[in-house]
Amino acid sequence: MNAPDERSGPPSGRGRELVPDAWRELDDTLADAPSAAEVPDEAKAWLADQRTMHGLLRALHTGDAAAREGRIEALLARIDAEARPGARRWALVAMAAALLACAGLWLSLPASLPTAEAAMQRVVSELDRDVARRFRLQLETTDAKVKGPLRQDFALVTRPGGRFRVDGKTSLGALQFGEFRLGCDGVETWVTGGNGLFRRAVPLAERERLQQTLGDALDLGYLDVHDLVRRLPQDCELRVVGREQDAAGRSVLRIEASRKRPLAKARLGKSELLVDEATGMIVRFAAEVDFARAGIHRSVLLEYLGEEPPGLVDFGRPW
């Protein structure tokens, strides 16, 4: 191993025995005036450290405040800040402290809301899982020709592939039904009611014919939840307006929807979704629809209840 070069000065952190005698003679920290001797370049860093330490000690123990201030100013003026490694170290410390402060502030801020596009992509991805899901579908219809609102409560089960089934009680125009059942197995859409007295089935592509039979009693568009969610970004302007906790303690995103183009027969009023932020699943969907020409106002509420055990629900027609 090569011996250290004395011209480069004593290695940092070593003892006084490695300091050349010629350097110690330049130490004028006990004098009031600088040494007249020329200081070699390789001794400047060491001598600056010496002057700093001794100058601070003298200033600390000087009773005269004015003299103390003057000595410190004179001492600092003689130190080249760029040449002192300590100055750079303190600058780095200050920068690190500033970064930590900024990081702490950033961590204390609430998480930013995702975009509506990102939130809806998660919803679509979650609904694409091949499982049956149960919802509660509530409709409240106010008809200018009828006294009092009509409230309907349905049990809805859906599965990807255009499959759904809804059970409940309703009326179709002048026909009053007890138990009512409507479904789709991905191939045909069917409806039955009145203890089996009324039944009809049409191919999936022609389900608008069945909608004409149902009239305003039930809108098939709310039953295929998967298709409804996929069409929302195309039909509506979506905006994430907040993050909140529901009754179960889940973090949910509130998304508002406003239709881009008005419907021919209806006008979509207030419409919003609550989405479970952890899973991407729709927790609640609510909408207000006005059928102005018919004088009908309808409130739609869809609430998610959970997954259905496999094989429990048959989506095919029961006859």
C-alpha positions as CSV (number, residue, x, y, z in Angstrom):
1,M,0.0,0.0,0.0
2,N,1.4,3.4,-0.9
3,A,2.1,6.0,1.8
4,P,-0.2,9.0,1.9
5,D,1.1,12.0,0.0
6,E,1.8,14.8,2.5
7,R,1.1,17.4,-0.1
8,S,-2.5,16.5,-0.2
9,G,-2.9,17.3,3.5
10,P,-3.8,15.1,6.4
11,P,-6.6,12.6,5.8
12,S,-10.0,13.7,7.2
13,G,-10.5,12.5,10.7
14,R,-6.9,11.7,11.5
15,G,-5.0,12.9,14.6
16,R,-2.8,16.0,15.1
17,E,0.4,13.9,14.7
18,L,-0.2,13.8,10.9
19,V,-0.2,17.6,10.6
20,P,3.1,18.9,9.3
21,D,4.9,21.3,11.7
22,A,5.0,24.0,9.0
23,W,1.2,24.1,9.0
24,R,0.9,24.5,12.7
25,E,3.2,27.6,12.5
26,L,0.6,29.2,10.2
27,D,-2.1,28.7,12.9
28,D,-2.7,32.4,13.8
29,T,-6.1,31.8,15.6
30,L,-4.7,33.3,18.8
31,A,-3.7,36.5,17.1
32,D,-6.0,39.4,16.3
33,A,-4.5,39.9,12.8
34,P,-3.9,37.3,10.0
35,S,-0.4,35.8,9.6
36,A,1.8,37.5,7.1
37,A,3.2,34.2,5.9
38,E,2.0,32.8,2.7
39,V,-0.4,29.8,3.2
40,P,0.3,26.8,0.8
41,D,-2.8,25.7,-1.1
42,E,-2.7,22.2,0.4
43,A,-2.9,23.7,4.0
44,K,-5.8,26.1,3.4
45,A,-8.6,23.6,4.2
46,W,-7.0,22.5,7.4
47,L,-6.2,26.1,8.4
48,A,-9.7,27.2,7.7
49,D,-11.1,24.5,10.0
50,Q,-8.7,25.6,12.7
51,R,-9.6,29.2,12.4
52,T,-13.3,28.4,12.4
53,M,-13.1,26.4,15.6
54,H,-10.9,28.7,17.6
55,G,-12.7,31.8,16.3
56,L,-16.1,30.4,17.5
57,L,-14.6,29.5,20.9
58,R,-13.1,33.0,21.3
59,A,-16.4,34.6,20.3
60,L,-18.3,32.4,22.8
61,H,-16.1,33.4,25.8
62,T,-15.8,37.1,24.9
63,G,-17.9,39.3,27.2
64,D,-18.1,42.3,24.9
65,A,-21.0,41.7,22.6
66,A,-19.9,44.2,20.0
67,A,-16.4,42.6,19.9
68,R,-17.9,39.2,19.7
69,E,-20.0,40.1,16.7
70,G,-17.1,41.8,15.0
71,R,-14.8,38.8,15.5
72,I,-17.4,36.4,14.1
73,E,-18.0,38.6,11.1
74,A,-14.3,38.9,10.5
75,L,-13.8,35.1,10.9
76,L,-16.6,34.2,8.4
77,A,-15.4,36.8,5.9
78,R,-12.1,35.0,5.7
79,I,-13.6,31.6,4.9
80,D,-14.2,30.7,1.3
81,A,-17.6,29.0,1.5
82,E,-17.0,27.1,-1.7
83,A,-13.8,25.6,-0.4
84,R,-15.2,24.3,2.9
85,P,-16.7,20.8,2.7
86,G,-18.7,21.6,5.8
87,A,-20.7,24.3,4.0
88,R,-21.7,21.9,1.3
89,R,-22.7,19.4,3.9
90,W,-25.0,21.9,5.7
91,A,-26.5,22.8,2.3
92,L,-27.3,19.1,1.7
93,V,-28.8,18.8,5.1
94,A,-31.0,21.9,4.4
95,M,-32.1,20.4,1.1
96,A,-32.9,17.0,2.7
97,A,-34.9,18.8,5.4
98,A,-36.9,20.7,2.8
99,L,-37.6,17.5,0.8
100,L,-38.7,15.7,4.0
101,A,-41.0,18.6,4.8
102,C,-42.5,18.5,1.3
103,A,-42.9,14.7,1.5
104,G,-44.7,15.0,4.9
105,L,-47.0,17.6,3.5
106,W,-47.8,15.4,0.4
107,L,-48.5,12.4,2.6
108,S,-50.9,14.5,4.8
109,L,-53.0,15.5,1.8
110,P,-56.0,13.5,0.8
111,A,-55.6,11.0,-2.0
112,S,-56.7,12.6,-5.3
113,L,-59.9,11.3,-7.0
114,P,-59.5,9.0,-10.0
115,T,-61.0,10.0,-13.3
116,A,-64.4,8.8,-14.2
117,E,-63.0,6.9,-17.1
118,A,-60.6,5.0,-14.8
119,A,-63.3,4.3,-12.3
120,M,-65.8,3.0,-14.9
121,Q,-63.1,0.8,-16.4
122,R,-62.7,-0.9,-13.0
123,V,-66.5,-1.3,-12.8
124,V,-66.7,-3.0,-16.2
125,S,-63.8,-5.2,-15.3
126,E,-65.4,-6.3,-12.1
127,L,-68.8,-6.9,-13.7
128,D,-67.1,-9.1,-16.4
129,R,-66.3,-11.8,-13.8
130,D,-68.5,-14.7,-14.7
131,V,-70.6,-14.8,-11.5
132,A,-74.3,-14.2,-10.8
133,R,-75.0,-11.1,-8.7
134,R,-78.2,-10.1,-6.9
135,F,-79.6,-6.6,-6.8
136,R,-82.7,-4.9,-5.4
137,L,-84.5,-2.8,-8.0
138,Q,-87.0,-0.2,-6.8
139,L,-89.2,1.8,-9.1
140,E,-91.4,4.7,-8.1
141,T,-93.7,6.0,-10.8
142,T,-95.8,9.1,-10.7
143,D,-98.5,9.4,-13.4
144,A,-100.4,12.6,-13.9
145,K,-103.5,10.4,-14.7
146,V,-103.3,8.3,-11.6
147,K,-103.7,9.4,-8.0
148,G,-100.6,8.6,-5.9
149,P,-97.3,7.0,-6.9
150,L,-96.9,3.4,-7.9
151,R,-94.1,1.6,-6.1
152,Q,-92.5,-1.6,-7.3
153,D,-89.9,-3.7,-5.7
154,F,-88.0,-6.4,-7.7
155,A,-85.4,-9.0,-7.0
156,L,-82.9,-8.9,-9.9
157,V,-80.2,-11.4,-10.6
158,T,-77.7,-10.8,-13.5
159,R,-74.8,-12.6,-15.1
160,P,-72.4,-11.6,-17.9
161,G,-73.6,-12.6,-21.4
162,G,-76.9,-10.8,-21.4
163,R,-78.4,-13.0,-18.8
164,F,-80.8,-11.7,-16.1
165,R,-84.0,-12.5,-14.3
166,V,-86.3,-10.3,-12.3
167,D,-89.1,-11.3,-10.0
168,G,-91.8,-9.2,-8.4
169,K,-95.3,-7.8,-8.7
170,T,-96.5,-5.3,-11.3
171,S,-99.2,-4.3,-13.7
172,L,-99.1,-4.1,-17.5
173,G,-101.5,-1.3,-18.4
174,A,-105.0,-2.5,-17.5
175,L,-103.8,-6.0,-16.7
176,Q,-103.1,-6.6,-13.0
177,F,-100.6,-9.3,-12.2
178,G,-99.7,-11.0,-9.0
179,E,-96.3,-12.6,-9.3
180,F,-94.3,-11.3,-12.3
181,R,-91.2,-12.8,-13.8
182,L,-89.0,-11.6,-16.7
183,G,-85.7,-12.9,-17.8
184,C,-83.1,-13.4,-20.6
185,D,-80.8,-16.4,-21.1
186,G,-78.6,-14.6,-23.6
187,V,-80.6,-16.1,-26.5
188,E,-84.2,-15.0,-26.0
189,T,-86.0,-12.6,-23.7
190,W,-89.2,-13.8,-22.0
191,V,-91.9,-12.7,-19.6
192,T,-94.7,-14.4,-17.7
193,G,-97.3,-13.4,-15.1
194,G,-100.8,-13.8,-13.9
195,N,-100.0,-17.3,-12.6
196,G,-98.9,-18.3,-16.1
197,L,-101.8,-16.9,-17.9
198,F,-99.6,-14.4,-19.7
199,R,-96.4,-15.5,-21.3
200,R,-94.3,-14.3,-24.2
201,A,-90.8,-14.9,-25.5
202,V,-88.8,-13.1,-28.3
203,P,-85.3,-13.5,-29.6
204,L,-82.7,-11.3,-27.8
205,A,-82.2,-9.2,-30.9
206,E,-86.0,-8.4,-31.0
207,R,-86.5,-7.6,-27.3
208,E,-87.8,-4.1,-28.3
209,R,-91.0,-5.9,-29.3
210,L,-91.3,-7.2,-25.7
211,Q,-90.6,-3.7,-24.4
212,Q,-93.6,-2.5,-26.4
213,T,-95.7,-5.1,-24.6
214,L,-94.4,-4.0,-21.2
215,G,-95.0,-0.3,-22.0
216,D,-94.0,2.0,-19.2
217,A,-94.3,-0.7,-16.5
218,L,-90.6,-1.8,-16.7
219,D,-87.7,-0.6,-18.8
220,L,-85.5,-3.5,-19.9
221,G,-82.5,-1.2,-20.1
222,Y,-82.1,-1.2,-16.3
223,L,-82.1,-5.0,-16.1
224,D,-78.9,-5.9,-18.0
225,V,-76.6,-4.1,-15.6
226,H,-73.5,-5.1,-17.6
227,D,-74.8,-3.5,-20.8
228,L,-76.1,-0.5,-18.8
229,V,-72.6,0.2,-17.4
230,R,-70.8,-0.3,-20.7
231,R,-73.2,2.2,-22.4
232,L,-72.9,4.9,-19.7
233,P,-69.6,6.5,-20.8
234,Q,-71.0,6.6,-24.4
235,D,-74.4,8.0,-23.5
236,C,-73.5,10.3,-20.6
237,E,-70.9,12.7,-19.3
238,L,-69.5,11.2,-16.1
239,R,-67.7,13.0,-13.3
240,V,-66.3,11.8,-10.0
241,V,-67.5,14.3,-7.5
242,G,-66.4,12.9,-4.2
243,R,-65.2,10.1,-1.9
244,E,-67.2,9.0,1.1
245,Q,-67.9,6.1,3.5
246,D,-71.1,4.1,3.2
247,A,-73.1,2.5,6.0
248,A,-70.8,-0.6,5.9
249,G,-67.7,1.5,6.3
250,R,-66.5,1.1,2.7
251,S,-64.8,3.8,0.8
252,V,-67.0,4.6,-2.2
253,L,-66.7,7.0,-5.1
254,R,-69.7,9.1,-6.0
255,I,-70.0,9.5,-9.8
256,E,-72.6,11.9,-11.4
257,A,-73.9,11.3,-14.9
258,S,-75.6,13.7,-17.3
259,R,-76.9,12.5,-20.7
260,K,-75.0,13.8,-23.8
261,R,-78.0,13.7,-26.1
262,P,-81.7,13.8,-24.9
263,L,-83.8,10.7,-25.4
264,A,-86.6,10.8,-27.9
265,K,-89.3,9.9,-25.3
266,A,-87.7,10.6,-22.0
267,R,-85.4,13.1,-20.2
268,L,-82.8,11.8,-17.8
269,G,-82.6,14.0,-14.7
270,K,-80.4,13.4,-11.7
271,S,-78.3,10.2,-12.1
272,E,-75.5,9.0,-10.0
273,L,-73.5,5.9,-9.0
274,L,-71.7,4.8,-5.8
275,V,-68.8,2.6,-6.6
276,D,-66.8,0.5,-4.0
277,E,-63.3,1.9,-4.4
278,A,-61.6,-1.3,-3.3
279,T,-63.4,-3.7,-5.6
280,G,-64.7,-1.5,-8.4
281,M,-68.2,-2.9,-7.9
282,I,-71.3,-0.7,-8.2
283,V,-72.9,-0.4,-4.7
284,R,-75.8,1.8,-5.8
285,F,-77.3,3.4,-9.0
286,A,-80.0,6.0,-8.9
287,A,-81.7,7.9,-11.7
288,E,-84.6,10.2,-12.3
289,V,-86.5,9.9,-15.7
290,D,-89.2,12.1,-17.0
291,F,-91.6,10.9,-19.8
292,A,-92.9,14.4,-20.5
293,R,-95.5,13.5,-23.2
294,A,-97.0,10.8,-21.1
295,G,-96.9,12.9,-17.9
296,I,-94.9,10.2,-16.1
297,H,-92.0,10.7,-13.7
298,R,-90.0,7.7,-12.6
299,S,-87.3,7.2,-9.9
300,V,-85.0,4.2,-10.3
301,L,-82.9,2.7,-7.5
302,L,-80.6,-0.2,-8.0
303,E,-78.7,-1.6,-4.9
304,Y,-76.1,-4.4,-4.9
305,L,-76.8,-7.2,-2.4
306,G,-73.9,-9.6,-3.2
307,E,-73.0,-12.6,-5.3
308,E,-75.4,-15.5,-5.9
309,P,-74.3,-19.1,-5.3
310,P,-73.6,-20.8,-8.6
311,G,-76.3,-22.8,-10.2
312,L,-79.1,-21.4,-8.0
313,V,-80.8,-19.2,-10.7
314,D,-82.1,-20.5,-14.0
315,F,-82.1,-17.7,-16.6
316,G,-84.1,-19.7,-19.2
317,R,-87.9,-19.4,-19.7
318,P,-89.8,-21.5,-17.2
319,W,-92.2,-23.1,-19.8
